[in-house]
Amino acid sequence: MVDSTLLGPGFQIEPLLVACGDKAPLIALEVRSGLKLDQVGLEFSNVGIVKTLTPTREDGSRYPSAQQFHSSLVEARKVLGNALSVVNSAILDAPWIFHPEHMVRHSRVVFDNNQRLAIFLSEIKGLFFRVNHPALSAQSALVWAQSPIVVMEFHDAEDEERNNEFLLAVINHEIRQRALVFYLGSSFGFRHHRCEIVVPEFGYRYADGRPRGYLKVAMGSRAGPSFNGVLELMKEIAGYSSFEALRLAYPQISPKRELARFPDLQSLRMIK
């Protein structure tokens, strides 16, 4: 079973199965969220996608075929009440949703924008300890070495909640000063650009028990002034030698006030 949500059309399961040779699995499932890249960044309806592959058999094998597995999945969805509503199904009937060409084109731009940001920041030694993206790894030549997000690690001694909040406050201050379209929020694959501080609930802790925090930036598919402005802003922030230097540069910043004004699409949707 492979979850290809982060890659969408960037991942093809068939070459992986061919590489298995005689040890091919009896059943292979590729699952992903159809809310992300498949809906070209517009998030109309929450839906999951399952691709089922089984070997062709003519010997009366007792193992299920892809068609049998699919039928069982449909029945289970009926029993559990997980089917889409009529309204959600109608929305997904739009001809450009799940359209292969549109999805590939949108995904390609999202991947390229995030790779550009990652490479841009990886050359700067300063506030971030490390920039994480497949394009910066030893496996960058792989076809699926792509990502719709870029994750920045902090230096161990500076990775604490007050610094994380101050960093987001500085980002919000600057996007308002520069009139950039850059939202606070999770997920990825949108047309706009987003950022958030991620603190995993389990694991990823320091020896003294402190949780690790990461800055995640998810560049969307849009180009233009805001894209270039976000790149320049992140470059400037990454260039600070420490959080102390960042604080000296922004003595007027109040994290509580700034974070309350950070554009958050989820909150805006709920208010609307």
ROVO-213875 format. One line per field, with one value per residue (C-alpha): residue number from 0; x, y negated, z. Coordinates in steps of 0.1 Angstrom, whole numbers, plus 5000, padded with zeros to 4 digits. Layout:
! residues N
num NUM; ...
x X; ...
y Y; ...
z Z; ...
This chain:
! residues 272
num 0; 1; 2; 3; 4; 5; 6; 7; 8; 9; 10; 11; 12; 13; 14; 15; 16; 17; 18; 19; 20; 21; 22; 23; 24; 25; 26; 27; 28; 29; 30; 31; 32; 33; 34; 35; 36; 37; 38; 39; 40; 41; 42; 43; 44; 45; 46; 47; 48; 49; 50; 51; 52; 53; 54; 55; 56; 57; 58; 59; 60; 61; 62; 63; 64; 65; 66; 67; 68; 69; 70; 71; 72; 73; 74; 75; 76; 77; 78; 79; 80; 81; 82; 83; 84; 85; 86; 87; 88; 89; 90; 91; 92; 93; 94; 95; 96; 97; 98; 99; 100; 101; 102; 103; 104; 105; 106; 107; 108; 109; 110; 111; 112; 113; 114; 115; 116; 117; 118; 119; 120; 121; 122; 123; 124; 125; 126; 127; 128; 129; 130; 131; 132; 133; 134; 135; 136; 137; 138; 139; 140; 141; 142; 143; 144; 145; 146; 147; 148; 149; 150; 151; 152; 153; 154; 155; 156; 157; 158; 159; 160; 161; 162; 163; 164; 165; 166; 167; 168; 169; 170; 171; 172; 173; 174; 175; 176; 177; 178; 179; 180; 181; 182; 183; 184; 185; 186; 187; 188; 189; 190; 191; 192; 193; 194; 195; 196; 197; 198; 199; 200; 201; 202; 203; 204; 205; 206; 207; 208; 209; 210; 211; 212; 213; 214; 215; 216; 217; 218; 219; 220; 221; 222; 223; 224; 225; 226; 227; 228; 229; 230; 231; 232; 233; 234; 235; 236; 237; 238; 239; 240; 241; 242; 243; 244; 245; 246; 247; 248; 249; 250; 251; 252; 253; 254; 255; 256; 257; 258; 259; 260; 261; 262; 263; 264; 265; 266; 267; 268; 269; 270; 271
x 5000; 5014; 5001; 5009; 4990; 5022; 5030; 4997; 5006; 5043; 5042; 5036; 5032; 5036; 5075; 5077; 5058; 5079; 5110; 5096; 5100; 5089; 5082; 5053; 5026; 4993; 4975; 4988; 4969; 4978; 4958; 4957; 4936; 4917; 4912; 4947; 4963; 4934; 4912; 4938; 4942; 4906; 4895; 4859; 4851; 4869; 4874; 4898; 4911; 4921; 4939; 4939; 4962; 4963; 4981; 4962; 4952; 4935; 4940; 4910; 4932; 4916; 4932; 4908; 4911; 4912; 4875; 4865; 4885; 4868; 4834; 4841; 4853; 4821; 4800; 4820; 4815; 4778; 4777; 4798; 4780; 4812; 4798; 4799; 4768; 4749; 4761; 4798; 4794; 4778; 4808; 4832; 4814; 4831; 4850; 4883; 4884; 4904; 4913; 4947; 4962; 4950; 4962; 4996; 5001; 4990; 5011; 5041; 5040; 5035; 5065; 5087; 5078; 5086; 5118; 5129; 5123; 5142; 5172; 5170; 5172; 5196; 5225; 5219; 5235; 5218; 5185; 5177; 5198; 5186; 5163; 5145; 5133; 5138; 5157; 5184; 5188; 5211; 5181; 5172; 5175; 5145; 5114; 5093; 5119; 5094; 5074; 5047; 5062; 5096; 5104; 5130; 5146; 5158; 5191; 5186; 5193; 5168; 5140; 5114; 5078; 5085; 5109; 5085; 5057; 5081; 5091; 5054; 5048; 5077; 5064; 5030; 5044; 5063; 5036; 5014; 5041; 5049; 5013; 5020; 4994; 5008; 4985; 4988; 4976; 4984; 4982; 4995; 4988; 4969; 4971; 4982; 5011; 5010; 5032; 5029; 5049; 5046; 5052; 5047; 5027; 5046; 5083; 5107; 5118; 5151; 5169; 5156; 5120; 5114; 5093; 5109; 5094; 5096; 5087; 5067; 5062; 5038; 5042; 5012; 5009; 5007; 5036; 5040; 5047; 5036; 5056; 5088; 5080; 5077; 5110; 5127; 5111; 5122; 5157; 5160; 5147; 5170; 5199; 5196; 5223; 5200; 5167; 5184; 5195; 5159; 5145; 5170; 5158; 5121; 5120; 5084; 5070; 5043; 5037; 5003; 4990; 5007; 4995; 4959; 4961; 4978; 4955; 4941; 4920; 4903; 4891; 4880; 4859; 4842; 4834; 4819
y 5000; 4966; 4932; 4909; 4878; 4857; 4866; 4869; 4876; 4874; 4910; 4940; 4973; 4995; 4991; 5000; 5032; 5041; 5037; 5063; 5090; 5124; 5111; 5089; 5084; 5103; 5069; 5034; 5003; 4967; 4943; 4906; 4876; 4863; 4830; 4817; 4818; 4835; 4805; 4781; 4764; 4754; 4779; 4783; 4817; 4840; 4873; 4902; 4921; 4958; 4974; 5013; 5035; 5074; 5099; 5114; 5150; 5177; 5205; 5199; 5184; 5178; 5144; 5114; 5096; 5058; 5058; 5080; 5057; 5027; 5041; 5050; 5014; 5000; 5022; 5012; 4976; 4981; 4999; 4973; 4944; 4929; 4921; 4886; 4865; 4856; 4821; 4831; 4856; 4828; 4805; 4832; 4836; 4804; 4815; 4799; 4817; 4850; 4840; 4856; 4827; 4800; 4820; 4827; 4790; 4777; 4802; 4795; 4758; 4765; 4789; 4765; 4736; 4755; 4769; 4734; 4721; 4751; 4746; 4708; 4713; 4742; 4719; 4696; 4704; 4686; 4689; 4724; 4754; 4774; 4771; 4804; 4812; 4843; 4821; 4815; 4852; 4879; 4893; 4862; 4879; 4901; 4893; 4890; 4868; 4840; 4823; 4797; 4784; 4773; 4779; 4759; 4772; 4748; 4750; 4772; 4744; 4720; 4744; 4733; 4721; 4684; 4683; 4701; 4676; 4647; 4660; 4663; 4628; 4614; 4631; 4617; 4582; 4583; 4597; 4568; 4543; 4558; 4566; 4603; 4631; 4656; 4673; 4691; 4726; 4763; 4787; 4780; 4780; 4748; 4719; 4696; 4699; 4710; 4715; 4729; 4741; 4779; 4795; 4833; 4847; 4880; 4887; 4861; 4849; 4837; 4856; 4832; 4839; 4807; 4812; 4804; 4776; 4770; 4742; 4756; 4735; 4748; 4728; 4728; 4727; 4689; 4670; 4632; 4605; 4625; 4656; 4635; 4615; 4647; 4660; 4627; 4625; 4661; 4653; 4623; 4642; 4672; 4648; 4638; 4655; 4662; 4654; 4628; 4610; 4613; 4598; 4569; 4562; 4562; 4547; 4534; 4568; 4582; 4619; 4620; 4590; 4601; 4637; 4625; 4606; 4634; 4642; 4677; 4691; 4717; 4691; 4668; 4696; 4704; 4667; 4664
z 5000; 4989; 5000; 4971; 4984; 4984; 4948; 4930; 4893; 4902; 4914; 4891; 4908; 4877; 4875; 4912; 4906; 4876; 4898; 4922; 4895; 4906; 4941; 4929; 4956; 4954; 4956; 4954; 4965; 4957; 4979; 4981; 4990; 4961; 4979; 4971; 4937; 4919; 4924; 4911; 4944; 4950; 4977; 4966; 4982; 5005; 4987; 4987; 4957; 4956; 4927; 4929; 4910; 4911; 4888; 4859; 4869; 4850; 4875; 4897; 4924; 4957; 4960; 4952; 4919; 4916; 4906; 4936; 4960; 4945; 4949; 4986; 4991; 4977; 4999; 5030; 5022; 5020; 5053; 5071; 5056; 5041; 5006; 4992; 4995; 4963; 4966; 4969; 4940; 4918; 4925; 4915; 4881; 4869; 4837; 4848; 4882; 4881; 4845; 4839; 4819; 4843; 4874; 4859; 4849; 4883; 4902; 4881; 4889; 4926; 4927; 4907; 4930; 4961; 4947; 4937; 4973; 4988; 4966; 4972; 5010; 5011; 5001; 5031; 5065; 5092; 5111; 5098; 5107; 5076; 5047; 5038; 5003; 4980; 4955; 4982; 4990; 4977; 4958; 4939; 4906; 4912; 4892; 4924; 4943; 4944; 4972; 4975; 5008; 5021; 5058; 5077; 5109; 5137; 5155; 5186; 5212; 5196; 5189; 5214; 5213; 5219; 5190; 5168; 5176; 5170; 5136; 5125; 5139; 5118; 5087; 5092; 5098; 5066; 5044; 5054; 5049; 5014; 5005; 4998; 4995; 5021; 5045; 5078; 5074; 5070; 5040; 5005; 4968; 4966; 4942; 4970; 4994; 5030; 5061; 5096; 5125; 5129; 5163; 5159; 5188; 5191; 5186; 5173; 5207; 5220; 5247; 5274; 5264; 5244; 5213; 5179; 5159; 5121; 5098; 5069; 5038; 5010; 4979; 4956; 4919; 4915; 4901; 4900; 4927; 4957; 4947; 4942; 4973; 4995; 4981; 4990; 5024; 5033; 5020; 5043; 5073; 5067; 5066; 5102; 5123; 5153; 5168; 5190; 5158; 5144; 5176; 5174; 5139; 5150; 5185; 5179; 5171; 5195; 5186; 5203; 5182; 5150; 5151; 5157; 5124; 5104; 5074; 5081; 5053; 5075; 5100; 5072; 5057; 5090; 5095; 5060
